[in-house]
Amino acid sequence: MQLKYNRKQSIGSTLIKTIIKLFFVFLLIIIGIFLIEKVDFPSPEKKYDIDITNEIKKL
């Protein structure tokens, strides 16, 4: 029976893996922002014109 030799990962390799993961997350966020900007959300068609001069005079 052979025993498996489990080496500990070096700090550099785990750091590189973490940086790569953060880069991909950052890239996905950037792509998401650009895709959301492409979507044309409907804007309200009716413009509200509220007269508040009477409210100001009461104060």
N, C-alpha and C positions, 0 to 999 in steps of 0.2 A: 504494500500500500504506500502510495506516494503522498506526501503532504504538500499542499499548495502553499507557495510562498507569496504572501500578500505584501506588496511594497506600499508604503505610504506615499501619497502623491506629494510632490514638492510644492512649496508655497507659490513658486512661479507658475506652475501649470494650473493650479486652482485659480490664481489671480487672472491668468489669461482667459480661462473659461468664463469667469465672472464678467470680465470686460466684454467678451464676445456676446454674452447673453444680454448685458445692458445695452450694447450697441444695437442688437436686433430689436429690443423693446423700444428703444428710442426711434429706430427706423419705422417700426409699426405705428408709433404715435404720429410721426410726421406724415406718413402715408394716409393715416386716418383723418388727419386735419385737412389734407388736400382733397380727400374724397368728400368730406362734409362740405367743403367750400364749393364743390361742383354741384351739389344738390340745390335746386332752386326752390326754396321754401315759399309758400304763398304769403303775400303781404296783404294786410287788410285793405279792402277797396274803398271803404267809407272813411272819410276823414272827419274826425270829430272836432267841432269848433264850439268849445265851451266858453261862455261869457262869465267871467268871475268878477266883473267890476262891481256888481252889487254886493258881493261877499266882502270885497275889500272896503267898500264904503261903510259897511256895518261895523267893521273893526274900528 
